[in-house]
Amino acid sequence: MGCQDEPLVQKVWELYEQISSLENLKPSKDVNMIFTKLVLTCMPPNPIDVTKLCKKVQEMRSKLIRLCGEAEGHLESHYSTILGSYENPLDHLNIFPYYSNYLKLSLLEFNILSQHYTHVPSKIAFVGSGPLPLSSIVLASKHLTNTTFHNYDIDPLANSQAIGLFSSDSDLSQRMFFHTNDIMNVTNDLKDYEVVFLAALVGMDKEDKVKVVDHLAKYMAPGALLMLRSAHGARAFLYPVLDPCDLRGFEFLSVFHPTDEVVNSVVIARKYAMPTHSLEKGLGPMILPNKCAEIQAFNHFNQGNMIEELAIEDKLS
Ligand SMILES: C[S@@+](CC[C@H](N)C(=O)[O-])C[C@H]1O[C@@H](n2cnc3c(N)ncnc32)[C@H](O)[C@@H]1O
């Protein structure tokens, strides 16, 4: 499979060259047009497996993911500034071009969470909330209306922009908290959260993202849920991909690959109830996710979207 001979790879490569030659990635007609083309080019069905691409294309992919992340940050900051100028910012969220995507993504995440968590979480952490924390806003205002959200961002400017959006909202201003910190420096506080969400742009490649997941596995409470965003098919040109075997210390529960305009795949996993070293002695449930090769995934379809769960054979008994 593909180096630059694949038509899709050629198209993405052309767009990458246009993006990397832009003067800057701040929102403008040209920037918006090129990124819209890129997102449409990567829309399913594009069953490309990016792990099988040649080295040159892999290098392009990791640069493109970083460029997309930079552009997303500028886009959020731009609209957060505009929203912050309104008297009631949260009444005008629909000025953000991808607001409807967040409505769909947050509904999807809430539904998947509800399948694995029987009661309403009281405290949630959102890691990588950004200058426009739409995931937390939509989840808190439309789905988890009694839950407190602790938003973490490494960028103080992102948090100061985000905080400015809530002052006029009597409900959310009491339930949204912001912490400026690299999540890798947050330790004991992580055990307070029943659910931790990990934004797609925390960890810009698999290696960095796995480091964050390992850190969360070390400090999250046993049994707590991790919801993270990945990508599938050609959308892996836009975001890093995490596989079940990357979730060391967690029991992989499921991954959902949307086929509509929601770009991110949604992964849910549960922190093992006991330290993984005791699991390896066969004292706990079956396979550890890091034994990838021994896990067979099976897919079943739900309204055209693909849900992957794992048929885990008992290899330790
Ligand atoms: C652009 S936002 C996207 C999230 C989006 N606003 C949402 O609601 O889903 C991603 C944010 O992750 C933050 N980030 C990246 N690495 C991080 C880290 N190690 N710790 C905390 N925040 C991080 C970036 O500063 C950025 O603001």
The ligand as an SDF file (V2000), in Angstrom:
LIG
                    3D

 27 29  0  0  0  0  0  0  0  0999 V2000
   -7.4310   23.3620   20.7370 C   0  0  0  0  0  0  0  0  0  0  0  0
   -8.0330   22.5570   22.1310 S   0  0  0  0  0  0  0  0  0  0  0  0
   -9.1550   21.4200   21.4680 C   0  0  0  0  0  0  0  0  0  0  0  0
  -10.2140   20.9950   22.4840 C   0  0  0  0  0  0  0  0  0  0  0  0
  -11.5760   21.5900   22.1240 C   0  0  0  0  0  0  0  0  0  0  0  0
  -11.6580   22.9830   22.5390 N   0  0  0  0  0  0  0  0  0  0  0  0
  -12.7170   20.7980   22.7560 C   0  0  0  0  0  0  0  0  0  0  0  0
  -13.5500   21.4340   23.4270 O   0  0  0  0  0  0  0  0  0  0  0  0
  -12.7790   19.5710   22.5330 O   0  0  0  0  0  0  0  0  0  0  0  0
   -6.6570   21.5040   22.5750 C   0  0  0  0  0  0  0  0  0  0  0  0
   -5.8780   22.1260   23.7390 C   0  0  0  0  0  0  0  0  0  0  0  0
   -5.0310   21.1360   24.3330 O   0  0  0  0  0  0  0  0  0  0  0  0
   -4.0200   21.8530   25.0370 C   0  0  0  0  0  0  0  0  0  0  0  0
   -2.9290   20.9310   25.4000 N   0  0  0  0  0  0  0  0  0  0  0  0
   -2.0320   20.3500   24.5670 C   0  0  0  0  0  0  0  0  0  0  0  0
   -1.1780   19.5770   25.2770 N   0  0  0  0  0  0  0  0  0  0  0  0
   -1.5330   19.6760   26.5880 C   0  0  0  0  0  0  0  0  0  0  0  0
   -1.0320   19.1330   27.8110 C   0  0  0  0  0  0  0  0  0  0  0  0
    0.0320   18.3010   27.8240 N   0  0  0  0  0  0  0  0  0  0  0  0
   -1.6510   19.4490   28.9790 N   0  0  0  0  0  0  0  0  0  0  0  0
   -2.7320   20.2670   28.9760 C   0  0  0  0  0  0  0  0  0  0  0  0
   -3.2560   20.8410   27.8610 N   0  0  0  0  0  0  0  0  0  0  0  0
   -2.6600   20.5440   26.6720 C   0  0  0  0  0  0  0  0  0  0  0  0
   -3.6040   22.9610   24.0560 C   0  0  0  0  0  0  0  0  0  0  0  0
   -3.0110   24.0720   24.7280 O   0  0  0  0  0  0  0  0  0  0  0  0
   -4.9500   23.3090   23.3980 C   0  0  0  0  0  0  0  0  0  0  0  0
   -5.4880   24.5130   23.9360 O   0  0  0  0  0  0  0  0  0  0  0  0
  1  2  1  0
  2  3  1  0
  2 10  1  0
  3  4  1  0
  4  5  1  0
  5  6  1  0
  5  7  1  0
  7  8  2  0
  7  9  1  0
 10 11  1  0
 11 12  1  0
 11 26  1  0
 12 13  1  0
 13 14  1  0
 13 24  1  0
 14 15  1  0
 14 23  1  0
 15 16  2  0
 16 17  1  0
 17 18  1  0
 17 23  2  0
 18 19  1  0
 18 20  2  0
 20 21  1  0
 21 22  2  0
 22 23  1  0
 24 25  1  0
 24 26  1  0
 26 27  1  0
M  CHG  2   2   1   9  -1
M  END
$$$$
